Structure formats: structure tokens, C-alpha cells
Amino acid sequence: MMRSLTLVLLLAAGSLDTVTAQTRPLALTDYYRVETVNGTAISPDGRTVAYVRTFIVESENRRHSEIWAVPADGSGTPRRLTNPAFSSSAPRWSPDGKLLAFTSRRRVITAGGPQEESVWFLRMDEGGGEAFQIPGVEGTPVFSLDNKWIAFTKAVKPTPGNGGPTLTEAERLIEERFKGRKYDWMNARFDGRGYLPDPRDPGATPPEELFIVSREGGEPRQLTTLGVNVRAAAWRPDSGALAFVADTHQRDEYSYDRADIFTVTLTGTLTRVTDDGFDHGAPVWTGTGDAIVAIREQSLNQVLAAKQAHGSPTDLYRFAPSGGPPVNLTAEWDLIPGAPQASPDGRHVYFTAGTAGTTQLFRVPVAGGRVEQATNGERRRSDLSISWSAGRIAFASSAVTQPWEAFTAGLDGSGERQLTRVNAALLGEVMLRPAERVRFASKDGTQVDGWVMMPSAATGTRVPLVLAIHGGPHSAYGTDFNFQFQWMAANGLAVLYTNPRGSTEYGEKFLWATWGGWGGVDYEDVMAGVDHVVARYPVAPKRLGVTGYSYGGFLTNWVITQTQRFQAAVVGAGISNWVSDYGTADIPRTKETEFFGTPWEPKGAETLLKWSPVMRAGSVTTPTLFVHGESDLRVPIEEGEQMYTALKKRKVPAAFIRYPDSYHTGWTPWNTVHRYHHEMKWWKQYLGATTADTSQR
């Protein structure tokens, strides 16, 4: 059904507020009604926040995005800026606030015929109006601070040569009749993109070089000729040069990412700032323009060469543009920083980071010193932008009972205002469940975080419990809205979701604790969480389920080989055989690092086989449902097939649902709803999800 584009406003005051007049449980079809706000961008004067509003067009099985704007003080009604006939995203302001750039694939008629263009602008000093293009801008625009220039990157095809060998008529016919693929390069496919052209050949994969053009438009001028992709360009405050990163080893298919920092002037004078084997990203000039701050970590090449038993720290470093040793600004701070933003006075850089299931804003002095946390609260934040003149930030935020909405606050987190309430109508109808944070000791005493979401059951009843395991493993659950968990709770299931070792947001020792094999301490952590909840909450200890997707699918496979405590399992895109996965997945590096080698190396073979669930499938008794995308290249579907076959051979109840048009991520709304529906049928069949248990089982 087509969705109405009318924005429903909730007139109640406060932030992250939910409606008290809740009338019914969440329904599966409510999935189509949940909207998302992200891409928040505050205008330079701090008066307006642009954002991306995304909703599902159910009848067309797709998500649609539009750019809206709202007064930053919350005093006015949001208004749509972009044409609803096209999806639009990625708003960004010019420094003077007169232009708003965005991306949108739109068909236009040119002198050379029809073509699709993706970069568009709105005149915000004239109220928006019709979207237009600036001649010469052919990539995502990066505005100079003096409002004179626009930088962008675009693919540059090499000058045509003499071409390939001339084919005979018979050879031409043979090639025309061939409908398959031929390749002789290693990185031949990637999840979500399918089969790739030759990454070694600039003709097949033209490099993204850096260009500038006058803000009024004109003939763009090429500033770089590196032959590899230029990324993350950032203007120096005086608009006389740009910093960027580029991996000069990009065309070496045996080299993992190791991008370096460069600068280039408007006349094309190139300076290489780093060449140390590390991987760099997100450079930004300090406010005074005499230094660059960027993210820096060891490249995987260095980790492999050193045969490390852990990954690399990720830190913010200060670099002198003319070279010299970098200075680590976050050496004593044990989390993972996001992209930095520099204050105009040159004193601080600000950045976001995940910490214990929340996302907060931090800052650190450019000269060095203690990292300070600027915001607080049990919530996730994303897409944070800053108006330095107004001293305000804009961001998207979500909490357990609140889908993503737009907010503003002071740089210290004070004076917060909620600007959008696109989910107000839905929240006014349904009963959402809160989640309680739990902290428990694992087998060796390590403290682990988790959350428990209980269904609205009568006091004294015992309900089924499902252990949910996140993907990654280097990611984390947190305090944001999760439709799947809310749907499970609405059907009588208690949900335990935890951040076992291997998760981010708890420091490096915690993060790298699973190095050398997944399924050891992380298994102990999630099982300790089950023990903790069973002992303290009204859940039925003999009505337990376990589920997860990606890494969570792997660990679910592993759990059912280690214990028979669970009466049901759902495995989403889970690895069962690390040896076969090495040769079929699109990223072999995880096995080479975290499992100590390749299958043909003794240490690697031993580790890969040791932690492969299919090698231990003889002990499984848990009825298991497998869900997997047939186009998945991150965890190829043969991984699910191996475990499914092993269980069926042993006559363990098992079922397999295949989604032919789905990669590892980016599932369509219809497939997602189908998956949730059949997972719930599985829980009901084996856990009796909607029947409260009043016994002590």
C-alpha cells in the first residue's frame, strides 16, 4: 500500500517520549510503518536542520527516502525539500548556508541524450525551490570554506590504447555465445555488489581522482593523477589546499587497506604526509590550519607480518602537513573514535564513539590532553553535525522504545530538543517493551553487559527466553530501537541480548579476546548471561531458544554443538565450516588474522577446523531453522547448507528458508517480514511462545 507523506506531529513535550495511550500489541505488519530519520545536517548559522526521512513503500517492496528541513529550535513544522518522485539522501550545507547539496538518481535530458545524474542542489536562501545542477560538479560536493570552490572525486578513464587482439570471425562467435564469466584476479566478487571488474586494471576500474570547480560552475580542474581512488577530501581553513587519503597499493590484490594522507594545493602541488604502512582515514584540518587530525591504525598487512595475537588499536593522531612523527591524541583512551570534526578556534576536535551500548560525543585538545565526554544518556546517536557559530549539534537518535528521530542540543549535550516525531502515530497505537540493562560475571569473572526485554506477561508466570547474538563479532548491541526484539516480546518471548567478548565499546582487551578462535570465551559469556537471567527473571529454564545473524549465526551454530539446553534455534547466515568459508567468502582476511592462517598452513588449519561447528554436529539435538540469502557472498549459502545437511542426516528437526534475491545485508521489506513471520512460527512450535508458563519448568 502507498504510504501517506503527511508528517504527523506529536504535540506532547519532551524528548524521546513515548505515548502513554498504548492500546494494542505490536503487529508484524507494523514493520512497514516504522520510519527512520538520519543524515542530520545543521545549517552553519544553527537555525535549520536538514535530514533524511526514510519509509517503506510496501506495495513496491522498497524503501523511499526524502530530504526534509525543520527549524533547529523546534518552533516550526518540518517541510519536505525534495521531489517525492525520487529518493534523495546525503544533505550537506555550503559554508554560507545558501546551498544544500544532496544525492538523487534522476534522469535528465542532455545534448548527448538522456542520462542519470546524482548530484543536485537547492537554493536555501530562496526557500529551496526546484533542484538544480551546477555545471562541472560530477561527484559528491565538498565546499571550500571561502565559498569559492567545490571539490569532488570522479572516475577518470585512461586514454584508450590500441585495444585488444583482433578476433577471427570464429573466435568472435565463440565469445558472443558465452554467457558465463572469466576472471584471473583474486578479488572477483563482493557482497552486495556481485562480481567485480578487474581491480588491477585502471581501464576496468577507473580511479576516482580529485577535481575542483568554481562554485558557480564551469570546467572542472583535475588536481590528482594518482591512478588510485582519492577519498575523504577536506579543505584547509584558508581554502588554499585539501587533505585526503589514498591507498597507493590499491591495485595490488595481495595488499590489504593501507591508505595514506596527502595534501594538494589548488595548483596541483601534491605532498605525501604519511608513508608508514598504517591505514589512515577521515582527515580534517585543525581550525588554525597548521595540522591535520585523522584516524590511524595498523594495516592488516602489518598485523599479519608481525603474527600478532590481536588487532590494531584505532586512535586519533595529529599530523604536521610537512611531515614528521605523528602524535597520538587518544593513546590513553580505550575506545574507537569516529570521524573527527575540528573547532574553528583550533583548540579541540570532536568525535562520536560507542560506549557500553550507547553512542556519545567526545572531544580532545588538539595540543594533547584528556578525552572528555560531552553527552550522556541511554541512547544511540548518529550523523552528528555541528554549527560552531551557534554552539549547537544536530543528530539522529534512537532509544529502546523510540525509532530514529532528529534532535539538537548544545555542544555539551545541554538544552536538548526533539525536532521530529515521524513515528508518533504508530507509537500512539502500540505497546512497546522497555529493556533492562543487566551486568553479569562470565566464567572467568569478566564483566559482561546485556539487556533483557520482557513480554507483558502476568505477574508470577514464566515465559520462554530467547538468547539473541549480534553480528560482527566486532560490533555491539545497545540502547536503540529493535523491531525484531519488540515483535518477539509482543508474542510472549523474553529476549536476552548481550555484548560478549569480541564486541566493541568496552576497550581493546575485551575487543580482541576472541582472537584465535570464536566460540571460546564469547560462548562462556553468552551462557553466563542465560544463567544470570534464568536465576533472576520469570523465564522458563526449559523453554530456551537461541538465535543470531552472521557472526551471531555462527555462534548459534556453535552453541547448539556445545549444549542441549536450548529447545529451538534460528541460524541466520551462519558459518559452519571455516575451511570452506575461506575459499568461498569475499573476505578471507578474517580467517588469516583471527584464526592464525590459511587452511594450508598447519596453525591455520588446526584453528579453522577446531572452531568449525559442522565438525561437532554429532552432538546437536536442538531443532534448528536456517535462513539465508542465496546471493550472500559474505557468508555463502553453502555454509548454511552444510549444517542443515548434518542435522538432517542425524534426524534432528531442521528447516531451511532460502531468499534468492538477498545478499548478506540489505534485505527487502517483504523478505524481512517473511523471515520474521517464519522465525516466530518456529518459536511457537518449539517454545510455545504465546502460552504463559505458570509451572517451575
Secondary structure, 3 states (H helix, E strand, C coil): CCCCCCCCCCCCCCCCCCCCCCCEECCHHHHHHCCEEEEEEECCCCCEEEEEEEEEEHHHCEEEEEEEEEECCCCCCCEECCCCCCCCEEEEECCCCCEEEEEEEEEEEECCEEEEEEEEEEEHHHCEEEEECCCCCCCCCEECCCCCEEEEEEECCCCCCCCCCCCCHHHHHHHHHCCCCCCCCCCCEECCCEECCCCCCCCCCCCEEEEEEECCCCCCEECCCCCCCEEEEEECCCCCEEEEEECCCCCCCCCCCCCEEEEEECCCCEEECCCCCEEEEEEEECCCCCCEEEEEEECHHHHHHCCCCCCCCCEEEEECCCCCCCEECCCCCCCCCCCCEECCCCCEEEEEEEECCEEEEEEEECCCCCCEECCCCCCEEEEEEEECCCCEEEEEEEECCEEEEEEEEECCCCCCEECCCCCHHHHCCEECCCCEEEEEECCCCCEEEEEEECCCCCCCCEEEEEEEECCCCCCCCCCCCCHHHHHHHHCCCEEEEEECCCCCCCCHHHHCCCCCCCCCHHHHHHHHHHHHHHHHCCEEEEEEEEEEECHHHHHHHHHHHHCCCCCEEEEECCCCCHHHHHHHCCCCHHHHHHCCCCCCCHHHHHHHHHCCHHHHHHHCCCCEEEEEECCCCCCCCHHHHHHHHHHHHCCCCEEEEEECCCCCCCCCHHHHHHHHHHHHHHHHHHHCCCCCECCCC
